[in-house]
Amino acid sequence: MASTMKAYTTQKALKTVVENFRKPRQLFVYHPIQFEINGTFPATKTSLFSKNVNGTTYWLANMTSLYERDRQILTHDGKFREEDFLAVFDEFCKTNGLFAGSNAPSTVAEKCYTKAIEKYMKKNNINAEVQNKSTHFFAMNESQIFKYRNYGDTTLPDGYSIDIPESTNDVMKIVGSSITPNAKLVEEKLRRFPSLCVRKGDELVGFISSETHGALAHLHVFDGHRGKNLGEKLEIGAAKMAIENGMRPCKFIDTTNSFFLEKAKKSKLMDVVESNGTPLVFDQNVYSQASNYGMHK
């Protein structure tokens, strides 16, 4: 009889495997599990599943949320084999009700998973639309963490200051700049994850926050205040906050954003995550209903 997936759905169970994911390419798995263990973000529940097939362990996390789309995070230890993964993914989908009814996945994983899921959909006659964002992943190494943990350069242009966004006005201004304007979600992220804002006097003119998978995100400086290195100050400050909270600072950058990719490489704040000298591509895919969606049982 074929073995079934192992499930890690309690804090006690997650503690037994969390240290496995400290590798840079798996930090976006490590952080949500650590958040679940510590109760950092109660609005999201993270459950983890695994299965070893032919010497490779596939790890699949399901993050259910009160305020945003449920998210599935996929990774592996060993050699990725598409056929083996698809058998595990089918079990994962059936366990969590994915591609059934209105429960469409929203995945974060290396590019090889995207291609495999496309074949899975075709095989099972699942006609779902896919919104794809391909990214490179950056993470701090140990020497960078040591450097920025005690980084002391806090100088800012005259009239500017950096602090934590707190007021309702702060949240509403940040929501107004968000791609997905969900005020409660933004408020919870700002309150519970590394987040900072920069002000000119009393006016909020820039901010940075974090995603529920632990990556720094949404770095934004408003027009009229750019070109003053405010974004760099925000990112370093948020990275220090992450380090102080036991996190390894990391971020995703869109593969089409050549300006920020080059800037990130030159800054030496974080290293791009590579495999055999080539930057890995991580896809963040949002699936949505199409004409015959939800027929998979």
C-alpha positions in Angstrom: 0.0 0.0 0.0 1.3 3.4 -1.0 2.2 5.7 2.0 0.2 8.8 2.6 1.5 12.3 3.2 2.7 13.2 6.7 0.8 16.2 8.1 2.2 18.8 10.5 -0.8 20.7 11.8 0.2 21.6 15.4 2.9 23.8 16.8 4.5 20.8 18.4 4.7 18.9 15.1 5.9 22.0 13.2 8.8 22.4 15.7 10.2 19.0 14.7 10.8 20.1 11.1 11.1 23.9 11.0 14.9 24.0 11.2 15.0 22.0 7.9 14.0 25.2 6.0 16.8 27.6 7.0 18.4 27.3 3.6 18.1 30.5 1.6 16.0 28.9 -1.1 13.5 27.8 1.5 13.2 30.8 3.7 9.7 31.6 2.4 8.7 28.2 3.9 10.7 28.7 7.1 9.2 32.0 8.1 5.5 31.1 7.9 6.1 27.9 9.9 8.0 29.9 12.5 5.1 32.5 12.6 2.7 29.6 13.2 4.8 28.2 16.0 5.1 31.6 17.7 1.6 32.8 17.0 2.9 35.8 15.2 0.1 36.2 12.7 -3.1 34.7 14.1 -5.2 35.6 11.0 -3.3 32.9 9.1 -3.1 29.2 9.8 -0.2 27.3 8.3 -0.3 23.5 7.9 2.5 21.5 6.4 2.5 18.3 4.5 5.4 16.1 3.2 6.1 12.9 1.4 9.3 11.2 0.4 9.3 9.6 -3.1 12.4 8.0 -4.5 14.7 9.7 -2.1 13.2 13.2 -2.5 11.1 14.8 0.1 8.4 17.2 -1.2 7.1 19.8 1.3 3.7 21.5 0.7 2.4 24.2 3.0 -1.2 25.4 3.0 -1.7 28.9 4.5 -5.4 29.7 5.1 -6.1 33.3 5.9 -8.9 35.5 7.1 -7.9 38.5 5.0 -6.3 37.3 1.8 -6.3 34.4 -0.6 -5.2 31.2 0.9 -1.6 30.5 -0.2 0.3 27.3 -1.0 4.1 27.1 -0.7 5.9 24.3 -2.4 9.5 23.1 -2.1 11.6 19.9 -1.9 14.8 18.4 -0.6 16.6 16.2 -3.2 16.2 16.0 -6.9 12.9 17.3 -8.3 11.1 14.7 -10.4 7.9 16.0 -12.1 6.1 12.7 -12.1 6.7 12.1 -8.4 5.8 15.6 -7.5 2.5 15.4 -9.4 1.5 12.3 -7.5 2.1 14.1 -4.2 0.5 17.3 -5.4 -2.7 15.4 -6.3 -2.9 14.0 -2.8 -2.2 17.6 -1.4 -5.0 19.0 -3.6 -7.5 16.4 -2.5 -6.6 16.8 1.2 -7.0 20.6 1.0 -9.8 20.9 -1.5 -7.8 22.7 -4.1 -9.1 23.0 -7.7 -12.6 22.1 -6.3 -15.5 24.4 -6.0 -14.3 28.0 -5.7 -11.0 27.0 -3.9 -8.4 28.1 -6.4 -4.7 27.9 -5.5 -2.3 30.7 -5.1 1.2 29.3 -5.2 4.8 30.3 -4.3 7.4 27.9 -5.7 10.3 27.5 -8.0 9.6 27.6 -11.8 9.7 23.8 -12.1 6.5 23.6 -10.0 4.6 26.0 -12.3 5.4 23.8 -15.3 4.3 20.7 -13.5 1.0 22.2 -12.3 0.2 23.2 -15.9 0.5 19.6 -16.8 -1.6 18.6 -13.8 -4.4 21.0 -14.9 -4.3 19.7 -18.4 -4.5 16.1 -17.4 -7.4 16.7 -15.1 -9.3 19.0 -17.5 -9.0 22.0 -15.1 -9.5 25.2 -17.1 -8.2 27.9 -14.7 -6.7 31.2 -15.6 -3.3 31.9 -14.1 -1.9 35.3 -13.1 1.9 34.8 -13.1 4.7 36.8 -11.5 8.2 35.5 -11.9 10.8 36.7 -9.4 14.3 36.3 -8.2 14.8 35.7 -4.5 17.3 37.6 -2.4 18.4 36.7 1.2 21.0 37.9 3.7 24.0 35.7 4.4 25.6 35.4 7.8 28.2 38.1 7.3 25.5 40.5 6.0 23.3 39.7 9.1 26.3 40.5 11.3 27.0 43.8 9.5 23.4 45.1 9.5 22.4 43.8 13.0 24.4 46.7 14.5 24.4 49.1 11.5 24.6 52.6 12.9 24.2 55.0 10.0 20.8 56.5 10.6 21.5 59.9 8.9 18.6 61.3 6.9 18.1 64.4 4.9 17.0 67.5 6.9 13.3 67.3 7.9 13.0 63.5 7.4 12.5 60.9 10.1 11.8 57.1 10.2 9.5 55.4 12.6 6.8 52.7 12.8 3.5 53.3 11.0 0.8 53.4 13.6 -2.1 55.8 13.0 -5.2 55.2 11.0 -4.1 57.9 8.6 -0.8 55.9 8.0 -2.7 52.7 7.2 -5.1 54.5 4.9 -2.3 56.2 2.9 -0.5 53.0 2.6 -3.6 51.1 1.5 -4.2 53.8 -1.1 -0.8 52.8 -2.6 -1.4 49.1 -2.4 -2.1 46.8 -5.4 -4.6 44.9 -3.2 -6.3 47.5 -1.0 -7.4 45.5 2.0 -7.2 47.8 5.0 -7.5 45.1 7.7 -4.8 43.0 6.0 -2.4 46.0 5.7 -3.1 47.0 9.3 -2.3 43.5 10.6 0.9 43.2 8.5 2.1 46.6 9.7 1.4 45.7 13.3 2.9 42.2 13.4 5.7 42.2 10.9 8.8 44.3 10.3 7.4 47.6 8.9 8.6 51.2 8.8 7.6 54.5 7.3 9.5 57.7 6.5 8.1 61.1 7.2 8.8 64.7 6.1 7.6 66.5 9.1 4.3 64.9 9.9 3.6 63.7 6.4 4.1 60.0 5.5 6.2 60.0 2.3 7.4 56.3 2.1 7.0 52.9 3.7 8.1 49.3 3.7 6.3 46.2 5.1 6.4 42.4 4.9 4.4 39.6 3.5 2.9 36.7 5.4 5.7 34.4 4.1 8.3 36.7 5.7 9.8 38.5 2.7 10.2 42.3 2.9 7.8 43.9 0.4 5.9 47.0 -0.8 8.9 49.3 -0.5 7.6 52.7 -1.8 8.7 56.3 -1.7 6.2 58.9 -2.9 6.9 61.2 -5.8 8.8 64.3 -4.8 10.8 62.5 -2.2 12.8 60.1 -4.3 16.5 60.3 -5.0 17.4 60.9 -1.4 18.3 57.2 -0.5 15.1 57.0 1.7 14.2 53.6 0.2 17.6 52.2 1.2 17.2 53.5 4.7 13.8 52.0 5.0 15.0 48.6 3.7 18.0 48.5 6.0 15.8 49.5 9.0 13.2 46.8 8.2 16.0 44.2 7.8 17.4 45.1 11.2 13.9 44.7 12.6 13.6 41.3 10.9 17.0 40.2 12.4 15.9 41.3 15.9 12.8 39.1 15.5 14.7 36.0 14.6 14.1 36.3 10.8 16.6 36.1 8.0 15.9 39.2 5.8 14.8 38.3 2.3 12.8 39.7 -0.6 11.4 38.8 -4.0 12.1 41.1 -7.1 10.2 40.7 -10.4 12.4 39.2 -13.1 11.3 42.0 -15.5 12.3 44.8 -13.1 15.9 45.1 -14.4 16.5 48.5 -12.6 15.7 47.1 -9.1 17.5 43.8 -9.8 20.7 45.6 -10.7 20.3 47.9 -7.7 19.8 45.0 -5.4 22.9 43.2 -6.7 25.0 46.3 -6.3 23.8 47.2 -2.8 25.3 44.0 -1.2 22.4 44.1 1.3 21.4 40.6 0.3 22.5 37.9 -2.1 20.5 36.5 -5.0 19.6 32.8 -4.4 21.3 30.7 -7.1 21.6 27.1 -8.2 24.9 26.2 -9.9 25.7 29.8 -10.4 22.3 30.7 -12.0 19.7 32.8 -10.2 16.6 30.6 -9.4 13.3 31.8 -10.6 10.4 31.6 -8.2 6.9 32.0 -9.5 4.0 33.5 -7.5 0.9 32.3 -9.3 -2.7 33.2 -8.6 -5.2 30.8 -10.2 -8.8 31.8 -10.8 -12.0 30.2 -12.1 -12.6 29.6 -15.8 -15.5 28.1 -17.7 -15.2 24.4 -16.5 -13.3 25.2 -13.3 -14.0 23.0 -10.3 -14.7 19.8 -12.2 -11.7 18.0 -10.6 -12.8 15.7 -7.8 
